[in-house]
Amino acid sequence: MSYRDILVVMDQAESGAMRARLGADLASRWNARLSGLFPTSDFLLQFGAAEALTGLSPADIDRILRDHVKAVEDASEIARTNFEAAAGEAGVASDWMTVNGDHDDALVACARRTDLTIMPNRMVIHMGQRRVDAANVGVACGGPVLITPHDDYAPPIGKRVLIAWNGSREASRALRDGWPFIETAEEVHVLIVSPHGEGGPDGVLQRLLERHGIEANLIVDPSEDESAADVIERQMAEFDVDLLIMGLYGRSRLRELVLGGVSRQLLKDMPAPILMSH
């Protein structure tokens, strides 16, 4: 298995340029096509926009609308320049698109039609009043989302991979979606957090990895004083992991919100890029 189509969600910030370089590096690694996507914003859909225009002259309304369009176009052009520079430097085929970012629908539709989506944990739509959460896209798109920290990472990634495994459907999906990274990693660690000694060394899982040619280090962490997320972060630091692969929201979003959860904490802390699947 390999990724053949990689989508990078862009903005005009330096963090967007960093994501483009990451996407270009991965596209070069797997001979994939790289697509850049910039979410736009429609002024009239912003909260209170219509009321704000009330009482203004037609000339003033036209000027405000044109200024908004120009600001969005300028930001998109900066993002496109950064994206195309990264793709050109890596020598990968690429294309560019803009979609309506005032709703998640267009972005999710694109993510459903690509092998891998790369985006930040959270991004604010330029000149808009809403943000896009990678977790929402990951839940809706049905495929892997590589979620990047704001900074403190650089390509190449995936040399030292940690797989967080709990036997759930989501963990299994993440494992399968992460094969291209796992099969090319220099080190692969599989972590099972088991404070009560349950779910010990998984021979069947180890056999699956071996049949893919993976010599993985299976870790069963019995810690009772730490949350699962804390254990994962500690093990990531111990092995200097540069990519975490894990299932996204193994229980309902409501329980995650009320009780807290592994996905929420790791997405908040972001110790390294995280490949998540739901």
Steps between C-alpha positions, in 0.01 A plus 500: 500500500612855430352847498455624143301817564586734788295805597649788699263753659677835471493844654722800443702462822849356532344192658318447169830516312639240742203269431559543127863392542386198700243407235756544221749279683240225542385533137861460389542198728203315352493650149161654577321800358471795738190719518483830687167622635422848631166552685343834412248715683187678378449830682122485476493168684686638799308551822343847504631595156163592357416712804837675477422609146159640591483873443815520290492645152520263202847637425622423853350151492666430168836623633476282814410192297780564250751551783396170655536313171839663438629407848396137452654489152827648630520244779422220256777620267754499785394148593518389137847646457624316809336178386634511146848588625500189723366277221750641250795456732402136561433441131149362550191544283245730659175687457320775690140564596292732714178391671237667715629483856188641666383139543691173535313333214733595213815418695360166616395417143857557381644299790272208409652498153867483594729244660636727773398843629751722680370785712557676832310404811301821476497782248304823470359576158665817370268802530236267643348442842525123526772246550553156352591218735701211359313260731170589334648442156655172617169371633311598185741416218544125552876508444830590665574857605857598580465773761795734543607709799525874455880474492790297640502234229659471159514245222588226473269342756418136559848376582398405854133400518289421804171314446250542785307172510196408707338244272215733401355545153653848485846371595473229234396755239793727591742206475379416150495862387853545633669212314698727264661670799541179700663305217760772435579589862840438655341418837146384580370485855155367591365623833227326698398687815395231744487611867328177608714263296232449238569476130857381545743438214279449198639207303247537221581868454873424507448230239318747273787747529756228429313396187542857382869475570480719812715426803305692760575563864183408694460691824244423768497790745341403836495851646204560730583858595487657155230548241539315173584828329773573755645152445503552124673837535760352736575212264521737205760706684693189607535372143525846341198416284435727203161349401215361708242273337175454688125468469294816528223505765466138609189597696220748435586865454262585788691273741826650376363847570366419844769262624799616301682250285821389335418661165411834655811521718742399226343737251534776757864426587616379154845366595558400136298455179216252552347273236141443610217294355143452612 
